[in-house]
């Protein structure tokens, strides 16, 4: 299982930055070959269940999602949900895996500006906005899966995200320390910070997105195709 595996395994230290500008490959996070081996009807049922679970989480939060509620939302029997995912933990793990696969596919191979084909600064803006929107939609789920400090920067999805941001920064700012700058930018996208800003400080998500665009513009100031004048943010409440 995706998060059960990488939350319990300490990965080796991050490798030294490579000079290659090749896009990272899609990281398959679930059990190898799981989804492709499903029959067409089973795959459709699985996707329908995961879509239903995602809707319920967006509406009620992860704590309010039960196997019964997912079955009702997907218009299938409760036994179907248990046979597919085993229990509630299996369902939530599969949902995170499904969401991460879709997100990676979008920024690695999807349409521009999030995917290839746009200038690196445009892709940075689009990546952060997509990350923020995903964090807002899945906030309870992402917080529940947030690893401790000893593994926070080594879990596979976060390393893929960091490598992608570092790659775009190297393309936009060849003389900059892309590895450290990528950590700085990724800190803005942390689910913990999104929780603090949206739920504790009451900031609207649109303000976070504007703040991300301004941050990217200031970091990449002077890059061709990069920043225009960005919004000036008000002080924190």
Buried (B, 14 or more C-beta within 10 A) or exposed (E): BBBEBBBEEEEEEEEEBEEEEEBBEEBBBBEEEEBEEBEEEBEEBBBBBBBBBBBBBBEEEBEEBBBEBBBBBBEBEBEBBBEBBBEBEBBBBBBBBBBBBEBBEBBBEBEEBBBEEBBBBBBBBBBBBBBBEBBBBBBBBBBBBBBEEEBEBBBBBBBBBBBBBBBBBBBBBEEBBBBEBBBEBBEBBBBBBBBEBBEEEEBEBEBBBBBBBBBBBEBBEEBEEBBEEBEEEEEEE
